[in-house]
Amino acid sequence: MEAAPLAQLPRYPAIGGVALIALGIFGLASPEMLDPLRLDLRAFWSEPWRLLTSALVHGGQLDSERWLQGLVHVGFNCYWLWLLGTGVEQRLGHLRTLALLALFGVGGGALEYGFNWSSVGLSGVVYGLVGMLWVLARRSPSWAGMIDSRTVKFFVGWFVFCVVATVLEVMPIANFAHAGGAALGVLVGWGIAARGVKRAAPIGLTIATLGLCLASATVLRPWVNISAYAGLDAMVQAERAEADDDLEAAIAWAERGVGYWRTPADHWAYLGRLYYEARRYADARDALREAVARDPDHELYGPALEQAESLAHSF
């Protein structure tokens, strides 16, 4: 298992191009330029490109305080993308390889967003390549040697380490993106290795798995998301709409932001304030009741609820 020389980069436009774009974004993009690239709920409303571009963003930028963390992140991912992906591109061609990268990136990113929060980086793509090559190395002689057992063991161990680090709150890591990419990679590898009608099962399972990943990020997200701040991106959009004096849009965004089973008190309180400004006092009362139920000791929520209840009875 050897990496192709960097001098051969023009021979691998899919792998090399994705890596160069990721490195370029890390080194050159400003925070304002990153916002249209990140994955949030707008990807499922009117900006679907975010499902792809979020994989190209790697946390801290070169000019930020977290530049070293970002450099390690993008460097690690691009190294493994090049090491694992060039052989794939040589065998499958440029367009098929690019399609696989998109599949692993979209599936892994959607699963992470569905169960947790927005992910960044090519980690899900790398895990997709690992899963695919692991299956192919075992089931297809022509792919033997594309990945060795040490690399597979390393990524299994790295996955376990990342889960533990996340659980212990050492650092937040996109473990669902890793898992989603790996699962899709295993299914794709199975499909490539299979022949004839035997391909129907892995192809069907790949489509179903991608569908579940996307469903987890949309219709299933209110029930499967484990993050206390699942609706934070909606609240950010609500604040922007409020700043633009569009109270109706702000309320619509905030209503989406509280549609999760772990919605925190401050999100309900913010929605209550928006209702109050719109003179929807009964709705403000109901939202503030939710806020008080979640944080009964907050010094502002109780008095605000009393005022909303009084106005709701008066109007």
N, C-alpha and C positions, 0 to 999 in steps of 0.2 A: 504494500500500500504506500505509494509515493505520490507526492503532489506534482502536478505539472509545473514546469518552470514558468515564472511570471512573464518571461519573454514571449511565451505563447499565448498571452492574454487575448490577442485579436482572434484566436481560433475558438474562443469560448465567449461569445458575446452575451449569452444569457447569464451565465454564472459571473463572468467578469464584469458585465454591465451592472448587474444588481449590486455587486460588492462595491464598485466604484461610486454608484449613486448613493449607497448608504454611507460610505466614507465622505463623500462630498457634502451630504446633508449634515453630517456630524461636524465637519470642519468649517462650513461656510454659511449654513442657514441661521438666521436670527430667530429668536423666540416667536416673533410675529409670523414668520414664514412657516413655522412648525404647526401652528394651530389648524390650518386646513388639511394637514396630513394625519393628525392623530385620530384614533378610533373613538367615537362617542355615538350617542343615539342618532345624530344627524346622518350617520352612514346608512341608517335603515329608513330614513325619511326622504332625503333629497340629495345626499352626497355619498353615493356608494363607493366612490374611489377610495374612501378612507379605509375600507376593508383591506386594500392592497398597500396603500402608502404607509400605514401604521407600522408595517414590518420594516420599513426603511429608516425609521427614527429610532435612535438609541439613547434615550435619556439625556443626561447632561451634555451640553454642547461644548465645543472646544473653548469658547470664551466664557463659560459659566464656572461657578464655584465647584461643581461636580464634574469637571472636565476629565479627571483621571478615571472616575467610575465609568463615564461614558466611553472613554477611550478603550478601557479594558473590555467593555461590553461589545462595542462594534468590532474591535480587533479580534476578539475570541470568535465571534460569529462569522466574520469574513474569512478568517483562517480556515475554519471547518467547512464553510461553504465552498471555498476553493478546493480544499483537499478532497472532499467527498463528491462535489458536484461536477468537476471537470470530466471525470470518467463517465458520469451519467450523460452529460451533454455530448460526449464523443460517440456514445452508443445510440442515444435516442434522438439526437438532433437538437437544434436550437429552439424551435417552437415548442416541441413536446416538453423539453426541459423547463422552459419558461412557464408553460402551463402547469407543470408539477409544482414549481415554486409558488405560483399563485394559489394553487389548491391548498398546499400546506400552510401558507401564510393566512389565507382567508379562513380556513377551518380552525386553525389553532387560535388565531386572534378572536374569532367569533366566540369560541368556547370560553376563552379567558374572560371576555367581556360579559358573557352570559352568566357565568358562575361567580365572577369576582369583579374585576374592573378592567379598564382599558390597558392593553398590553402594548409594548413597543419592542422592536427588534426582530431579528431574523432567527431567534432561538427556535420557534415553532417550525420554521422551514428546515433548520439543521436537524432537528429531531425527526422530521418527516423523511429526510434523506437517510438518516441512520436506520430508521425502521424499515424503509424500502430496501436498502442494501443488505440489511441483516437477513431478510426473507429471501432475497434473490441469491445471496451467497450460499444459502442452504438448499435452495430448490432448483437453481439453474447453474449448470457447470460453466456456462459462458460468462457468468458474473462472479465466479470464484476469485477471491483475492481483492475484490473491490473494497472490502472492509474486513478488518481482522478482529479476533475475539477481544483483544485488549481495548480496542476502541469501543466496542459494544459494552464491555464491562465498565469502562470509564463513564460512558453516558448514562448507564443504569445507576452507577454510584453518584454521579452528578445530580441526577434527578432526585434521588433520595436525600442528598445533602440540601438541595434547594427547597424541598418540602419541609425538612426539619428547620432550616433557616427561616422560612416563612412562618411556620407554626410558633417558633420561639421569638418571633418579631425581631430577628437580627437584621433582616432586610426583606423587602417585598419582592417576590419573584413570580413570574408568570408561569406557574406550574401547570395550569390548565392548558395554556398554549403549547407547552412541551408535550403534554399528554395527547392533545388533539392532533398535533402534527405527527407524532409517533404512530398513533392509531391509523391515521390516513395513510401514512407511509407503509405500514405493514400491509394494509389492504391493497394498495397500489402494487407493491412488490409481489403479492400473491397473484394479482391479476396479470402482471407482466409474465410471471413464470408459468401460469396456466396456459393451456392450449384448447382451442375449439370451444365446445359448449361449456367446458369447465370454467371458462372465464366469466360466465354469467353471474355466478355467486359473488365473487369479489367485486365485480363492477356494481352489482346491485347494492352490496353492503357499503361500498365507497360512497355511492350517491346517498344512501340512507344516512350514513354517518355525517356527511357534509350537511344534509338537511337537518339533522339533530343539532349540529353545532350552530347553524343559523337560527334554528328555532329557540335554542337556549338563549340566544342574544336578543330575541324579539318576544314572541308570544309566551314563552316559558320563563322569561327572565324574572318577572315579579315573584315567582314561586321557588326558583332554583338558586337565585343569587344569594351568596352567603356574606356579602359585604354590607356593613352598616351604612355605607355611603354610596349605594348603588345608584341613587338618583342625583348624585352631585352634578353630573354634566347637565342634566335638565335644569337644575337650580342656577347654574352658571348662565345658561341661556335666558332664564327668567330674569336674572339681574341685568343682563344686557338689554333685554326688551324694556325693562323698567327704566333703565338709564336713557333709553330712547323715547320715553314717555308713551310707550305702547303697553298700557296696563292690561288690556285684554290678552295680548300675546304673552305677557309675563305670567298671568294667571294660568293660561293654557300650559305653558312649560312647567310651572310649579306643580300643577295637578299631575302631570306625568311623573314628576320627581318624587311624589309621595306614594306612588303606587307599588311599594315594596314592603315585604313583611317586616323588615328591620329598619324602616324609615326612622331616623333620629328625631328628637323633639324639635331641634332648631329648624328643620325643614318644614314641619307642620306649623311652627310659629311664624315662619316667613310667609307661608301660604295664607295663614290667618290674617297677617298684616295686609297682604295684597287684597284679600276679600274686604277687609275693613275699608281700605282706600276706595274700593269700588262700591262701597255702601251695601255690600252683600253681608249684612250683619249675622244672619242665621248661619251662613256658610263659615263666616269668621269664627263664630261661637263653636261650631263643630270642629273646625281645624284646631282651635286653641284647646279644646277638650282633649284632643289627641296629644297635643304638646304637653299639657299638664299631666296626663296619664303616664307619659314617658319620663318626665322630669318634674315631679311634684314639688321639689324644693327650689326651683328656679324663682328668683325674686320678681321677675317681670311677668311670667306667664299667668300666674294667678290673678293679679289685678287686671291684666288685659282681658282675661276670660270674663271676669265680672262685668267689665264695661261692655264687652260684646254681648253678653247675656241680657244686660239691661236694654241695650239698643235693639236687640232682636225682639224683645217683648214689646218695645215701643213702636216698632215699624211693622 
